[in-house]
């Protein structure tokens, strides 16, 4: 740690040691979960909101409203943690899964008579006040649609809030045009059929397929497309083995004949380049892709069997490009 020479044990004076202090800790008092679990704080907020609107509430009414708000907030939190278990992942409607009981208002003590009663939320989901029926409809649209959002296990608070701000709320639904849906489907089919072909043509050959993760292909395509529109001109990728051959072919546009040549034992290196080469799922490539007239240069860094060894190489490569372009100042902010 750089402080090995210091005497920490037996010293009468406090000495500076390595800091283990966590950022954003303790939790901000304004955190909505704290509000949800503290009836006193929730009651104060409800009373203040009522006074602001020119209404007066008795202590009993405040306590009742605070209890309803707490139940609503716990319902919201349950959807954030477990809502993905109720996602509609079968577009044909063939299979029906039992929905977790805790995703229902009844589980949280909310009766049918209370479904249309206004509940104070203080801005959560974009509502100052809303009925449980409205809250449930928004939560189901956010978390139980065709995409299951599971993110509450992420330790970094800022990362969680980044996802939450973009996926959650009454106006947070994502809509695709018919053409956009077809483009996504085509890319998924390309990836799946590519894996099927390799599985039949090169039986038993180690290839680390993308099976089950084909949605990565349209996701990367959109990152490249919209990144280019936002001014991105270079992308450097670092990844492990799983799905690398598919990314090389269907995102990096590495020619199929080159990949198949490597499957047959051919070298990826030109004849005038020495060396013994490497297995095909370690190799990288560089290419240019054009979207809507915007050219984006991409490079996939080669990766050894020590899977995370590529990470500092990617960071160093990007840093070197930023230095060469005198583009460091805004990235260091």
Secondary structure as GFF3:
##gff-version 3
##sequence-region A 1 333
A	DSSP	alpha_helix	32	37	.	.	.	ID=ss1
A	DSSP	alpha_helix	39	52	.	.	.	ID=ss2
A	DSSP	alpha_helix	59	82	.	.	.	ID=ss3
A	DSSP	three_ten_helix	83	86	.	.	.	ID=ss4
A	DSSP	three_ten_helix	101	103	.	.	.	ID=ss5
A	DSSP	three_ten_helix	105	108	.	.	.	ID=ss6
A	DSSP	three_ten_helix	112	114	.	.	.	ID=ss7
A	DSSP	beta_strand	118	120	.	.	.	ID=ss8
A	DSSP	three_ten_helix	124	126	.	.	.	ID=ss9
A	DSSP	beta_strand	129	131	.	.	.	ID=ss10
A	DSSP	alpha_helix	132	143	.	.	.	ID=ss11
A	DSSP	alpha_helix	157	167	.	.	.	ID=ss12
A	DSSP	alpha_helix	178	201	.	.	.	ID=ss13
A	DSSP	alpha_helix	215	229	.	.	.	ID=ss14
A	DSSP	beta_strand	234	237	.	.	.	ID=ss15
A	DSSP	alpha_helix	244	250	.	.	.	ID=ss16
A	DSSP	alpha_helix	256	263	.	.	.	ID=ss17
A	DSSP	three_ten_helix	280	282	.	.	.	ID=ss18
A	DSSP	beta_strand	285	291	.	.	.	ID=ss19
A	DSSP	beta_strand	294	300	.	.	.	ID=ss20
A	DSSP	three_ten_helix	307	309	.	.	.	ID=ss21
A	DSSP	alpha_helix	310	324	.	.	.	ID=ss22
A	DSSP	three_ten_helix	329	331	.	.	.	ID=ss23
###
